[in-house]
Amino acid sequence: MRRDLAIDALRGLAIWSMVSLHFADGTWAAEPTHSFPYVDGMSAFVLLSGLVLGIVHRRWTERFSLRYSMTRLLRRIAVLYVCQAAVGLVAVWVATEMTGREFRSIAVLPYRPDTWTKIEWALTLRYLPSGGNILLMYLILMVVAVGAIALLVRGWWPVVATASIALYVVSQAWPASWMMIHSAPDWYGIQNWAAWQIVFMLALVAGWQWEAWRIPDRIDLVLPVLIAVSLALAFTIEDVIRSHDVLPHASFLIDKVHLGPVRVVVSFLVVTTLYGVLTRVLRWSRRDVLRPLVSTGARSLDAYVIQATCLLVIPAVLIERPWSQTLSVGMALGVFAICWAWAEARTRFGIDKLHRLPVRAVRGASTRVRRGEKVS
C-alpha cells in the first residue's frame, strides 16, 4: 500500500515548526507554524506518531500476524532508546565544552554533576536537553501501545479510547509524580506523559480505523467546515481565554506541561484541517511542490534527532548565542536543509534501516576485495 504523502507532509511541517521555534523563535520564519494559538510542532509530532502507528500496524497484523507487529514495535522502541540516549550523550559532551551558565542556557540542564554521573543519567534517559526531550515520552507511549494494539487487534478500540480518556481525566484532576517526566533528577518537570498520551492514543485508534471508517474521505467531505471553524478559533480563542470569566481557569485549560483540554481539542482540529488541505494540494499539484516537507516527514525521527543535536552543538562549537534575527533564520533554514538532504540521501541510496548500514558497508568492502583479487 502506498504511503499517504499528506501525512508525511504534515510530519515535515511539524519538524519545521520545532526547528523554527528552537532556532528562530520570534522571527518571520517561525510565525506561520506558530500563529495558531495553543498548538505547535510537538503536539502535532506526538499525534501523528500515534496515527501512523495505528495505520501501519493494522496493515501488518492483517497481512502478517500480531507477533510480526509486536516484533517491529519492540524494535522501534529499541531505536527510540538509542536515539534519546545519543542526544543525552551529546548534551554531556557539550557540558564539557562550556561553562555552567552557558550550558544551562542552551541545554536547560544541571551542570554540576561530574561527567560520569551525567553519562549514567544519559544512558538511563534521565538527561534530557531542551529541544531533545520528546523521544522519552514517545518511547513511553510506544510501550503503552504494545498493550493497546493487542486490544485493537481484537476489535476492542472502545476500551482503548475509554481508558485513554479516563487516564487523561485522572492526570488533570489528580496529577501524580509517576506521571511526570523530568529533564534530570530533581530538575524541571517537562511533560505529564499520562496527559499527553490522549493525543497519541486517540490518534492510534483513528489510525487503526483509518480505512474502515474512511476517515480521509470524511475529512475531504467536511473540509470547508473544518477550515471555517479553524479560522474562527484562530481569531477568537485567545480573547476567550483572556476573558474575565475564563481567565481564572486559563492555566488549567492551556497548560502545555499537563496538556490542558484546549490544547487537546485544538491539536486534533488543526492537524485534521491541515491534513485535508495538504491532501488537496497534493491532488491538484505535483508532489515536488511539497517535496521538502514530504521527504523530511518520511524520516521525521531522523530529522528530530538532527535538529536536537544541532541545537546543542551549533551554539557550543560554531556560533555562540545570542544570534541576530537574520542569523537565526539562516540557522533554521540550514538545519531543516540538513534534515531534508539526509532524508533524500536515504531514499537515493536505498537506506531503509540505519542498523543495516554496517552490514552493507562490510558486504560492499568484501565485494570490492573479491573483485580486486579477480583482477589481479
N, C-alpha and C positions, 0 to 999 in steps of 0.2 A: 504494500500500500504506500502511495506517495506521501511525502511529508506535507503538512499544512504550512505553506510558506507564510501565511498571515500570522501564525503563532510564532514562527521563527523571527519574523519582522518585529513582533511585539516584544519578544525577549531581547532582540537587539536594541530596541528603543529603551527597554528597562536598563540595559547596560549603559547606554549613553546617558540616561538620567543619573545613574550613580557616578559615572565618570565626570560629567559636567558639574555635579554637586560637589564632589570631592576636590576637583582641581580648579573649577571656575565659578564657584558659588557667588551669586550677586552680579554676574555678568549676563550679557545678552545670550550667550551660549547656553546657559543653564535655564533661562527663563521659559522656553517653550515646554519643557517637560516638568516644570515646577510651578506653572501658572494656575493649575487646578488645585485648590486647597485640600490638604489632608490626604494626599495620595502621592507616592513617589516611586522611584525605581525599585526600592527594597520590597515594598508591598506587592508590586507587580511581579517581581522576580519570584517571590515565595508562592504567590497564587499560580503563576504559570508553571512553576515546577510541579505543583500538585496536579494541575490539569494534564500536562504532558505525561506524568507518571500514570495517571488513570487511563489515558488513551493507549499508550504503548503497552502497558501490562495486561490490559484486557485482550489486545490482539495476541500477545504472547501466550496467555493462558488458553485462548481458543485455538490457536494454531499449533502450539506445542503442549504445554502442561503447566500446572501450578508450580510444580517443582522447578521447571525451567525459569519461570518468572521469579521465584524466590531466590534462585541462584544468582540471576542477574541483579536483583535488588541488593543482595548482600555484597556483591562485587562493587556496586555503586557506592554503598556505604563505606567500604574499604577505601575507595578512591577519594571520597569526601574527607575521610580521616587524614589521608596523606596530604591532600591539598591544604586543609586547615593547619595541620602541623607544620607544613612548609612555610606558610605565611607567618606563623608564630616564630619559627626559627629565623626568618628574615628580620622580624622585629628584634629578636635577641641580638643578631649581628649589627643592626642599626644602632642599638643601645650601646654597643662597644665603640661606635664611631662618633658619638655625640655626647654633649654634656647633659646633665639631668633635665634642666629646664627645656633645652631644645628638643630632647627626645619626648618629654611629656607633651609638648605642644604638637608634635607630629603623630605619635602613636597613642596618646592618651592612656599611658600605662605606667605603672610604678617603675622607677629606675634603680632604686637602692639594692634590691636583692642581688646576690652575686650571680655571675654568669651561669653557673651550673644549676642554680635554682631556677633561673629563667628558662634554661633548656628543658628542665624537668617539667615546668609549667607548660611550655610549648608542646611537648610530646604528649602531655595528658590533656591537651586542649583547654588550658586554663590561662593562656596568654594571648588575648585576642585584640589586636591593634584596631584602632578606629579605621573604618573603611574595609576591614578584613575580618569582620566578626559574624557574618551571616551564615557561614558554612556550618558552624557548630549547631545552630538552630536547625538548619536544613538537614544535618545528619540526624538529629534527634527526631525530627518529623519523619524521616525515612525509616527509622527504626519503628516508630509507631505505625507507619504504613504497612509494615510486614503483617501485623495483625489485621489491619483494615482490609488489605487485599484478600486475605484468607476469608474474610466475611463477604466481601464484594463478589467473589467468585461463586458463592452460594446464593447470590441474589439478595443479600441482606443489606442493601445500601441504606434503607431507612434506619437501621441500627447504627451504622457508621455516622450518618448525618446527625441523628439524635444525640449520640454520645459526644460528638464534636461540639454541638451547641451547648450541651449540658456542661462540658468541661470549660467552655468559654464563660458561661454564666458564673461558674464557681470561681474562675480566675478573676472575674471582675468584682464579685461580691466578697470573696474570701481569699485574696491572693496570699500565697504561702511561699516560704523561702525555697522549697524544692522546685517551684515553677520558674525561678529566676535564673538567667544566665548572667554571669559576672565576667567583666573583661579580664580580671585577675583575682586571685584570692584576696578577700577583704577589700575589694576595689568596687568600682561602679557596677550597679545592675544595669544591663543594657537592653535585655529583652525578656519578656514573660512568654516563654515558649508555649505555655498552656493557653494563652490568649491568642498568640499568632497562629496556632495550629488551625484555627477556624477557617482562615482563608485557604490554607493548604488542603485541609481535609474535605471541605465542601467542594473545592475545585477538583480534588481527586475523584469524588463521587460524580461530578459533572463530566470529567474526562472518561470515566468508566462507562457512563451512559451517553457519551458523545454522539454515537451513531444511532443507538436505539431511540433516543429522544429527538434525533435530527436537530441537534442544537444549532449547527451552523445555518441551516435553512431558517430556523425560527428567528435567529438574530438578524439575518438578512431581511426577513419579512417586517420586523418591527424597528429596523434601524433608524428611520426618520424620527420615530418617537424617542428612541434612546438618545439621539443627538439633541433633540429639543430639551429633554429632561436634563441631560448633562450640561448644556449651555445655561439653562435656568439655574441650576445648582451652582455652577461656577461663578455666576454673578451675584448670587444671593446668600450662599451658605455661610460665608464669614460674617455678614451682617446679622444673620440669625444667631450664630454662636455668640456674638458680642452683644446681643440684645439684653435688656435688663432682666428678663425672666430666665434666660438660658445661661447667661454668663456665670452664675454661681456653680453650674454643673459642667462648665467647659472643660476643666481639667480631666474629668471622667470621660467625657464624650470624645475628645480628640487626642487623648494621650497616646504617644507613639510607643513608649516602652511597653505599656499594657494593652496597646491596640484598642483604643476606645471604639464604641459601636459606630460612630460616624465614619471613622476610617475604614471599618469593615465594609459598610454599605457603599461608600464612595469608591473603594478599591474595585469591588465587583462591577459597579456601574461603569466606571471609566475603562477598565480593561475590556469589558464586553463591548462597549461602544467602539473603542479603538480597533478591536478585532473585526467588527463589522465594516468599519471604514477601510482598514487595510486590505480586507478581502476584496472589496470592490475596486480599490486602486490596483491590486494585482490582477484582477479580472479584466480591467479596462486598459491595462498598460503592459509593457514588457517587465519581466522580473528584474532586469537591470536597473530599473528606476529605484528600487528599494534594495539593491544588492548589498550595500554595506550593512544594512540592518539585518537582512535575511542571513547572510553568511556569518556575521558575528553572533546572531541569535542562535544559530545552529550549533555554535560552540560556546554557549553562554558561560559554562563553568570555567573553561579556559580563560575567557575574557575577564571574568570576575577575579580570578587569581592574578592575571596580568595587571589589572588596574590596582588591586590591593598591594601588589609588590612594588609597582611604580610609585604609589602614594607614599611608601616608606623610603624607597631608595633614592628617588629624584631629589627631594629636599635634603637628604642626608649626604649624598655623594656629589650631585651635579650642581644644583642651584638652590641656595638657601631661600627660605621664605622670610618675609612676605614677598609675593610676586605682584608685578603690575597687572592691570586688567588685561592688557594685550598679551603679556606672557602667560597669564592664567588660561586664557582662551586657547593660546597656542599649545600649551601643555595638554589641555583636554582633548583637542583635536589630534595631537600627536599620539597620545595614549590610545585613543579609540582607533587610530590608523594602525597601530601595532596590533591591536586585537583583531582588526579586520584582516590584516596581512597574514597573521598566524592562522586564522580560520581558512583563508583562501589557500594557504600552503598545505594545510591538512587535506583539503579537498583535491588540490592539484597532484599531490604525491600519494594519495590514497591512504593516508594515515588515519585509519578508523579508530584504533585503540592505542593510546600512548604507551601502555605497558608492553606492546608488541615491538616497539622501536628497537630495543636492544637485540631482540631475536632477529629482526630484519637486518640490522647492521652486521651481526655476526654472519648471517647467511650470505649477505652481499659480499663481505670480505672473503668468505670461503670460496664463493663463486669466482671472484677476481683472481684468487690464488690458483685455483684449478685451471682457469683459462691461461694464466701465465705459465703454468707448468706444461700445458699442452703446446703453447707456442714455442717454448724452449726445447 
